[in-house]
């Protein structure tokens, strides 16, 4: 009998550090899901592509976007590829993106604790950015979750796309700083890569590390991926019934 498949789809990066982080995340999922086939695909930069992987898979497939927001790659690339496979009669489902989520908020808070965030500091949530309003609204929601946890204002700064540029958000935050205060950029990126390099070159006084960076992957991130898979799989089976 063909095993069900979790197809982990990430953006892709030319940065070897970012590639290693995503590979490690997929390896941990394979270790946790011994009764499920865990396969990797990409929507940009790296191979294999999502359509190529879907074309060779048998049995039920649940696509889990290893993406923090639902922009073009989710609503166009992933949606189109999944619909094509489903139209052929192959059971296929798509999970929600990883963010926004309270678990990610917990990781962000932990990163901010590591840089000794003080009451005098201002926080800017640094996001990759998108031209899709749905992705930008998701970033706003992630900032609201972090704001509620920190009990302070959290601005959003976009590294790309059509949202408020990061440097504008940093400048606004800096204009209201008390003496001794810092602008701290809370890194809302999954792994090292192009946008992370841009963030590290920004004018923020302090930049936290990516969500999945470090010697170990935070268990909350792995748990979140598995929850997304289980939720989408259950919906698929319910609809089939």
PLY file of the C-alpha trace (Angstrom):
ply
format ascii 1.0
element vertex 241
property float x
property float y
property float z
element edge 240
property int vertex1
property int vertex2
end_header
0.00 0.00 0.00
1.34 3.46 -0.95
2.22 5.64 2.01
0.59 9.07 2.25
3.02 11.85 1.43
3.86 15.11 3.14
5.31 17.33 0.42
7.27 20.12 2.09
7.46 23.07 -0.30
9.88 25.89 0.39
10.83 28.96 -1.61
14.37 27.90 -2.38
17.60 29.82 -1.91
21.09 29.99 -3.34
22.45 30.42 0.19
24.00 27.17 1.40
23.24 28.03 5.02
19.56 28.43 4.19
19.56 25.20 2.19
21.06 23.35 5.16
18.42 24.71 7.55
15.52 23.56 5.36
17.12 20.16 4.75
17.51 19.69 8.50
13.86 20.60 9.07
12.78 18.01 6.48
15.08 15.39 8.04
13.52 15.94 11.46
10.05 15.53 9.96
11.12 12.24 8.37
12.29 11.02 11.75
9.01 11.98 13.39
6.69 10.64 10.66
7.81 7.07 10.10
4.48 6.04 8.54
4.47 8.94 6.09
6.68 9.69 3.11
8.28 13.12 3.50
9.39 14.70 0.22
10.85 18.13 -0.58
10.14 20.53 -3.47
10.66 24.21 -4.28
8.75 27.04 -5.95
11.82 29.03 -6.98
15.65 28.98 -7.22
16.19 25.31 -6.30
15.17 21.98 -7.80
13.15 19.80 -7.90
10.18 21.98 -8.74
6.75 21.40 -7.22
5.05 20.34 -10.51
7.83 17.84 -11.26
7.58 16.23 -7.83
3.78 16.08 -7.88
3.89 14.40 -11.30
5.92 11.46 -10.00
4.16 10.89 -6.67
1.50 8.21 -6.16
-1.24 8.10 -3.56
-2.55 10.87 -1.32
-0.34 13.96 -1.08
-0.59 16.86 1.35
1.42 19.92 0.35
2.75 21.88 3.34
4.17 25.29 2.39
7.29 26.02 4.43
6.41 29.67 3.98
5.47 32.28 6.56
2.82 34.02 4.48
0.37 33.33 1.68
1.48 35.39 -1.29
2.03 34.72 -4.99
3.79 31.38 -4.52
0.89 30.02 -2.47
-2.07 31.48 -4.37
-0.61 30.91 -7.85
2.27 28.41 -7.97
1.11 25.96 -5.31
-2.62 26.33 -5.95
-2.22 25.73 -9.69
0.01 22.67 -9.26
-2.28 21.11 -6.66
-5.42 21.73 -8.71
-3.83 20.08 -11.74
-3.02 16.94 -9.80
-6.40 16.85 -8.05
-8.16 17.24 -11.42
-6.56 13.98 -12.54
-8.29 12.20 -9.64
-5.23 11.97 -7.39
-6.07 12.89 -3.77
-4.19 16.12 -3.07
-4.54 18.76 -0.35
-2.77 21.97 0.62
-2.05 22.97 4.21
-2.01 26.50 5.54
1.24 28.45 5.60
3.30 28.35 8.79
2.42 31.89 9.76
0.94 33.71 11.41
0.88 31.41 14.44
1.24 31.70 18.19
4.03 29.12 18.12
6.10 31.36 15.86
5.35 34.25 18.20
6.90 32.23 21.00
10.06 31.72 18.97
10.23 35.46 18.21
9.86 36.29 21.91
12.65 33.88 22.78
14.94 35.47 20.18
14.18 38.91 21.62
14.98 37.70 25.12
18.40 36.60 23.86
19.21 40.18 22.81
18.00 41.48 26.22
15.09 43.56 24.96
14.40 46.44 27.35
11.44 48.74 27.95
13.33 51.55 26.19
13.69 49.58 22.95
11.38 49.73 19.94
10.52 46.54 18.02
10.08 46.23 14.26
8.92 42.94 12.78
11.05 42.46 9.66
9.25 40.45 6.97
10.26 39.39 3.45
7.34 41.28 1.92
4.91 40.63 -0.90
2.80 42.40 -3.50
-0.19 40.27 -2.35
-2.45 42.05 0.13
-3.27 38.71 1.79
0.39 38.15 2.63
0.71 41.71 3.97
-2.35 41.23 6.17
-0.78 38.03 7.47
2.36 39.97 8.40
0.19 42.52 10.23
-1.44 39.67 12.14
1.97 38.26 13.08
2.95 41.70 14.38
-0.29 41.92 16.38
0.40 38.55 18.00
3.90 39.67 18.95
2.62 43.02 20.20
0.14 41.25 22.49
2.89 39.06 23.94
5.31 41.94 24.46
2.63 44.43 25.54
4.13 47.10 23.34
3.76 48.42 19.82
5.34 46.34 17.06
5.76 47.98 13.67
6.05 45.99 10.45
8.88 46.58 7.98
8.99 44.93 4.57
12.25 43.93 2.89
10.54 43.57 -0.49
7.13 43.77 -2.12
4.79 46.73 -1.84
4.43 47.04 1.93
5.98 49.68 4.17
9.76 49.47 3.63
11.82 48.26 6.57
13.97 51.39 6.67
10.87 53.59 6.94
9.64 51.55 9.89
13.07 51.71 11.54
13.27 55.49 11.07
9.80 55.98 12.53
10.65 53.79 15.52
13.94 55.60 16.09
12.27 59.02 16.09
10.39 58.17 19.28
13.17 56.40 21.19
14.03 57.50 24.74
17.67 57.89 25.76
19.49 54.57 25.61
16.79 52.93 23.52
17.47 50.71 20.51
15.57 49.72 17.41
15.40 45.94 17.49
14.43 44.10 14.31
12.57 40.88 15.10
13.54 38.56 12.26
10.40 37.05 10.68
12.32 34.99 8.12
12.62 31.23 8.17
16.30 30.80 7.33
19.46 32.56 6.14
19.36 33.85 2.57
18.97 36.97 0.46
16.43 38.77 2.64
18.24 37.83 5.83
21.43 39.38 4.44
19.50 42.56 3.58
18.06 42.64 7.09
21.53 42.31 8.65
22.66 45.27 6.52
19.76 47.44 7.71
20.06 50.39 10.08
18.46 48.51 12.98
20.61 48.55 16.12
19.98 44.88 16.80
18.75 42.09 14.52
17.60 38.74 15.87
18.30 35.46 14.09
15.96 33.73 11.62
13.23 31.54 13.06
14.91 28.25 12.10
18.52 29.32 12.58
20.95 27.94 15.13
22.46 24.62 16.06
19.05 23.08 16.70
15.69 23.72 15.15
13.16 24.90 17.66
10.76 22.03 18.42
7.82 24.44 18.12
8.63 24.97 14.46
8.66 21.24 13.74
5.44 20.78 15.71
3.83 23.57 13.69
4.70 21.90 10.37
3.18 18.64 11.58
0.03 20.39 12.81
-0.40 22.01 9.42
-0.05 18.60 7.75
-2.49 16.87 10.08
-5.09 19.62 9.76
-5.02 19.56 5.96
-5.04 15.75 5.83
-8.07 15.57 8.10
-9.96 18.08 5.95
-9.14 16.08 2.82
-10.42 12.84 4.33
-13.56 14.55 5.62
-14.34 15.93 2.16
-13.67 12.54 0.58
-16.12 10.95 2.99
0 1
1 2
2 3
3 4
4 5
5 6
6 7
7 8
8 9
9 10
10 11
11 12
12 13
13 14
14 15
15 16
16 17
17 18
18 19
19 20
20 21
21 22
22 23
23 24
24 25
25 26
26 27
27 28
28 29
29 30
30 31
31 32
32 33
33 34
34 35
35 36
36 37
37 38
38 39
39 40
40 41
41 42
42 43
43 44
44 45
45 46
46 47
47 48
48 49
49 50
50 51
51 52
52 53
53 54
54 55
55 56
56 57
57 58
58 59
59 60
60 61
61 62
62 63
63 64
64 65
65 66
66 67
67 68
68 69
69 70
70 71
71 72
72 73
73 74
74 75
75 76
76 77
77 78
78 79
79 80
80 81
81 82
82 83
83 84
84 85
85 86
86 87
87 88
88 89
89 90
90 91
91 92
92 93
93 94
94 95
95 96
96 97
97 98
98 99
99 100
100 101
101 102
102 103
103 104
104 105
105 106
106 107
107 108
108 109
109 110
110 111
111 112
112 113
113 114
114 115
115 116
116 117
117 118
118 119
119 120
120 121
121 122
122 123
123 124
124 125
125 126
126 127
127 128
128 129
129 130
130 131
131 132
132 133
133 134
134 135
135 136
136 137
137 138
138 139
139 140
140 141
141 142
142 143
143 144
144 145
145 146
146 147
147 148
148 149
149 150
150 151
151 152
152 153
153 154
154 155
155 156
156 157
157 158
158 159
159 160
160 161
161 162
162 163
163 164
164 165
165 166
166 167
167 168
168 169
169 170
170 171
171 172
172 173
173 174
174 175
175 176
176 177
177 178
178 179
179 180
180 181
181 182
182 183
183 184
184 185
185 186
186 187
187 188
188 189
189 190
190 191
191 192
192 193
193 194
194 195
195 196
196 197
197 198
198 199
199 200
200 201
201 202
202 203
203 204
204 205
205 206
206 207
207 208
208 209
209 210
210 211
211 212
212 213
213 214
214 215
215 216
216 217
217 218
218 219
219 220
220 221
221 222
222 223
223 224
224 225
225 226
226 227
227 228
228 229
229 230
230 231
231 232
232 233
233 234
234 235
235 236
236 237
237 238
238 239
239 240
